[in-house]
Amino acid sequence: MSKTISLKIDGKDVKVPEGTNLIDAAQSVGVHIPNLCYLKGMRGIGACRMCLVEIEGMKTPVVGCITRVKEGMSVNTTTPRIEDMRKFVLDLILSMHPLDCMTCTKAGVCTLQKYAYYHEIKESSFTRKKFGYPVDAENPFIKRDPDYCILCGRCVRVCKEQGTNVLDFMGRGVGAKVATAMDKPLQDSGCTFCGSCVDACPVNALLEADRWRKGREWDYTKTGSVCLSCGNGCDITVSTKDGGVVKINSGGAEGSVEKYICAVGRFGFDSISSDARVTTPMIRVNGELKEASWKDALSLAAEKLKASGKNTGIISTAGLLNQDAFVLSTFASAVVKTKNVDTTVSLYADADSMKFSDSADIDSADVIVLAGLNPSQWERVLPALDAAIRKRVSRGAKLIVLNSTPPIPPLSRGGEGGYASIASVNVKADEAATLAQLAKALIEKGKKAGQEIESAVSGSTVSEEVEKAAALLAEAKAPVIFCSPSLFNAAKNISLLADLKVVAVPYEANARGVVSLGLTTEGKTYSEMASGGVEVLYAVGEVPVANRPEVTFLIAQTSYMTELAKQADIILPAAAYLESEGTIINYLGKVKDVVKAVEPVGEAKQHKNILIELSKAVGSPIKESAAKMKSAFQLKDKPKFNPFEKKPGLDVNPADFSEAINKSVIHSSRLVWLKEAAAGVKS
């Protein structure tokens, strides 16, 4: 545990961990030290000089973002001398900055504007300079206007830290600017359009491309929620105006490596108001889908479900909220009385890997092991995990990679070429066998093991690289293993030898939740039902099934007119995730609140509400039960030894699967441009 340092800041007593910089120390007691270049969680660079402070006993001011606290320090942040220096810095910056605050989109949240207001600077006293740099607005996501740039370097640093390395400084002196390699447009630079630079920019130099005249920040209602596009379940902040979504930003905590969202999470909201939405119930009549009332649609669905009973199959995605999943599980067992209920989770994970996966804090991890996983921002496979790992490594954590498959992305896509350049240990071999070697190496280092583990690893030969990995784990204070679900049992064995967390990473946001709430089959599997074999199939959510299975009757409960929905006999319009409320359990084991940001379009309803109404139509009404739902998560099983094996049958292609579950969002929003651009067809 870090030593605690005592000091005074503006007369206030402050106690913070050793190594804390003055900006963060002051913030802990509610004192704001002005700054333009500092980003919480990252090492300060002292570029803007706005955070100058005076320390008693020192002749000259010091830079707050790079000065660490010391015992007994007495800091003054707002002396007349310091205020004059800050005003001078602002005066210089404003001499090179457009002063169109009346029409600037960032008005109200512009840090430069805030400080100029405080220091009463209306116009620079220096000769004004205008560079007339061209604006990069060739993509539908991010607009770059270098004339507004104040060269704080935030965007450059956040881009480098997460490993995308798209932005950097070009030129020198006052004529310098932030640019891509060869000053190319973003789409030709390897940019993933995650928008981290937009969140970091304190002025109007980087902005969502479609923001012009769509309201100012004070016009927006801001709602904290969660993205459900992939297994990371990232925090988001949704800005709405006049009942519609205007923009989405990362909602992660300042300074956390989890402060990130990908292009799908940031820009996919267009799909909510697209023509692809299902807004009213539909029934197939004489071969054609016709609009119908909720009463008629539910009545027909109830009739078919009662008739099929145990021959009914229910499939869903793991994008459902916990409340929806609980009601669906109850609906299957108590209303329809079928054992044929399963989700897309079964394509890539077994139930135990989801139920018994540990909870972990990636921000505190000092050693990270990746086993059988290839997260990638470029391929949009668990992009937030990829970004978080790269950030942790840049902040001092050690990375161990155990993988038998080639890393992604390739260098031609603008990335790091996988983890080879940042991993402390990189083992390219069978992952299960490598984990067995790792266990043996830990035992040889004095870790106590049971007879089962010792016997299982007795024939393993420890390689030099595995020996290095074991040494890192043995010395680590907060190690975490992130593994593919198929390797969970093998990886969990390591926790019997060392104090570490093992997290099986799913490809869907609430996989852990839906499995814990009983959406696992005791009858036919998801794959079997997706091919047929049941009388009535009830598909909940945008399941990645394109062709109608061999079933007598098909019910699609969906937010979008998917290929499967087009072939359904009944379509029940479901609310999208920004129109729903409830909770999920993300891959780190955190319970997160999904908050309704906008009302459902048309007659759409949240999944659980549709199911409750349908249960009434069947004649067996069900209710939500918070107590019963909570009990489903109370698992107390202790880890036990399992063979060092990779579980078969869980080998879906993660990139293809991620695209399949997000197909409706991608193809009914501006995200489709990314696919067209990748194919050389720029619209």
Salt bridges, closest charged atoms under 4 A:
ASP13 OD1 - LYS8 NZ 2.52
ASP24 OD1 - LYS40 NZ 3.68
GLU54 OE2 - ARG81 NH1 3.33
GLU83 OE2 - ARG86 NH1 3.04
GLU123 OE2 - ARG128 NH1 3.53
ASP136 OD2 - ARG144 NE 3.23
GLU161 OE2 - ARG395 NE 2.68
ASP168 OD2 - LYS160 NZ 3.20
ASP183 OD2 - LYS177 NZ 2.86
ASP199 OD2 - ARG266 NH2 2.72
GLU208 OE1 - ARG211 NH1 3.04
ASP210 OD2 - LYS214 NZ 3.45
ASP210 OD2 - ARG670 NH2 3.08
GLU217 OE2 - ARG211 NH2 3.32
GLU217 OE1 - LYS222 NZ 2.61
GLU217 OE2 - LYS247 NZ 2.70
ASP235 OD1 - LYS592 NZ 3.39
ASP242 OD2 - LYS241 NZ 3.05
GLU254 OE2 - LYS259 NZ 3.60
GLU258 OE2 - LYS590 NZ 2.59
ASP270 OD2 - ARG670 NE 2.79
GLU288 OE1 - LYS290 NZ 3.24
ASP350 OD2 - LYS647 NZ 3.61
ASP358 OD1 - LYS492 NZ 2.78
GLU379 OE2 - ARG413 NH1 3.34
ASP386 OD1 - ARG390 NE 2.81
GLU465 OE2 - LYS468 NZ 3.31
GLU467 OE2 - LYS445 NZ 2.81
GLU563 OE2 - LYS566 NZ 3.20
ASP569 OD2 - ARG548 NH2 2.91
GLU579 OE1 - ARG277 NH2 2.93
GLU599 OE1 - LYS596 NZ 3.75
GLU613 OE2 - LYS616 NZ 3.42
GLU624 OE2 - LYS608 NZ 3.13
GLU659 OE2 - LYS675 NZ 2.60
